[in-house]
Amino acid sequence: MGQSTDAPKKPAFLLTNPKGLFDPAPYGFSHVAQVASDTRLIFLAGQGGETETGALQPDFGLQVRQAFQNVRTALASAGAGVSDVAKLTLLVVDHTQDKLRVIGAELDRVWTEGLKPTCTLIPVPRLALDGMLFEVEAVAVVRG
């Protein structure tokens, strides 16, 4: 007999923000992700702002939006979604506070409910391709 689709989904990981650490919510991330033992990890390669044809817009905001769309596409290919992401690593060329606001707005658009994944932002002088301004790497956790 199959499982009822009405049963609540047991989370594959738990996001927390322990007391004694600053509140990271305004910055769009959580401090800790604890992975359950009966899970499958999905590691995504860094996703930039390239379209399926390899086109790269010169605008930072458009690259961020496309990169997160690429993350969604890669996750879906493995049977996962953004709610399954436990960890992000963001690489930003010539990072500024203005770029951080763009990223924060996109994180809010993509992760509309609950806590956002753990996250590390690394400023870099350049990325793999000329004109590439943003790259995001993700680790997702799913049951089974």
C-alpha positions in Angstrom: 0.0 0.0 0.0 1.4 3.5 -0.9 1.8 6.4 1.4 -1.1 8.9 1.7 -0.4 12.1 -0.2 -2.2 13.9 2.7 0.6 13.0 5.1 2.9 15.9 5.9 6.4 15.6 4.3 9.1 14.9 6.9 11.9 17.5 6.3 15.2 16.1 5.0 17.1 18.8 6.9 16.5 21.3 9.6 17.5 25.0 9.3 18.2 26.8 12.6 19.6 30.1 13.9 21.1 29.3 17.3 20.9 31.8 20.2 24.3 33.5 20.7 24.6 34.2 16.9 23.2 37.3 15.1 19.9 37.1 13.3 20.8 36.4 9.7 17.2 36.6 8.3 17.6 40.2 7.1 20.6 39.1 5.0 18.8 36.1 3.4 20.4 33.1 5.0 20.4 30.7 8.0 23.4 29.7 10.1 23.0 25.9 10.4 21.6 23.1 8.3 21.3 19.7 9.9 20.9 16.8 7.5 18.8 13.7 8.4 20.4 10.3 8.1 18.0 8.8 5.5 18.6 11.4 2.8 20.1 11.8 -0.6 22.5 14.8 -1.2 22.3 16.7 -4.5 25.3 18.8 -5.4 24.9 21.4 -8.1 27.8 22.8 -10.1 28.1 26.6 -10.0 25.3 28.1 -12.1 25.9 31.4 -13.8 23.6 33.7 -15.7 23.9 31.9 -19.0 20.7 31.0 -20.9 20.3 27.5 -22.4 22.0 28.9 -25.6 24.9 30.2 -23.6 23.9 33.9 -23.9 25.0 36.1 -21.0 23.3 39.4 -20.3 25.6 42.2 -19.2 23.2 43.3 -16.4 24.1 42.0 -12.9 20.4 41.6 -11.8 19.5 39.7 -14.9 22.4 37.3 -14.4 21.4 36.7 -10.8 17.8 36.0 -11.9 18.9 33.6 -14.7 21.4 31.9 -12.4 18.6 31.1 -9.9 16.4 29.9 -12.7 19.3 27.6 -13.8 19.4 26.3 -10.2 15.7 25.5 -10.4 16.2 23.6 -13.7 19.1 21.6 -12.3 17.2 20.8 -9.1 14.2 19.7 -11.0 16.3 17.3 -13.1 17.2 15.5 -9.9 13.6 15.5 -8.5 14.2 18.4 -6.1 13.1 22.0 -5.7 14.4 25.2 -4.0 12.8 24.1 -0.7 15.2 21.2 -0.7 18.3 23.5 -0.8 20.3 23.4 2.4 23.4 25.3 1.3 24.3 28.0 -1.2 27.7 29.5 -2.1 27.5 32.8 -4.0 30.4 34.1 -6.0 30.1 37.8 -6.9 32.5 39.8 -9.1 33.4 43.1 -7.6 30.9 42.7 -4.7 29.2 45.9 -3.4 26.3 46.6 -1.0 24.1 47.4 -4.0 24.8 43.9 -5.5 24.0 42.4 -2.1 20.6 44.1 -2.2 19.9 42.7 -5.7 20.8 39.2 -4.5 18.7 39.6 -1.3 15.7 40.6 -3.4 16.1 37.6 -5.7 16.5 35.2 -2.7 13.2 36.7 -1.3 11.6 36.0 -4.7 12.8 32.4 -5.0 12.4 31.4 -1.3 9.0 32.8 -0.5 8.3 30.8 2.7 10.3 29.7 5.7 14.0 30.1 6.4 16.4 30.6 3.6 19.3 28.1 3.1 22.7 28.5 4.7 24.8 30.7 2.5 28.3 32.0 2.0 29.0 34.9 -0.3 32.5 35.1 -1.7 33.7 38.3 -3.5 35.9 37.4 -6.5 37.9 39.4 -9.1 36.4 37.3 -12.0 34.6 34.1 -12.9 35.1 31.4 -15.6 33.7 33.4 -18.5 34.3 36.9 -19.7 31.3 39.1 -18.6 30.2 36.6 -16.0 29.3 38.6 -12.8 27.5 36.0 -10.6 27.6 32.3 -9.9 25.7 30.2 -7.4 26.4 26.7 -6.2 23.8 24.7 -4.3 23.5 21.6 -2.1 20.1 20.1 -1.8 18.8 17.3 0.5 15.9 15.0 -0.3 14.5 11.9 1.4 15.4 8.6 0.0 
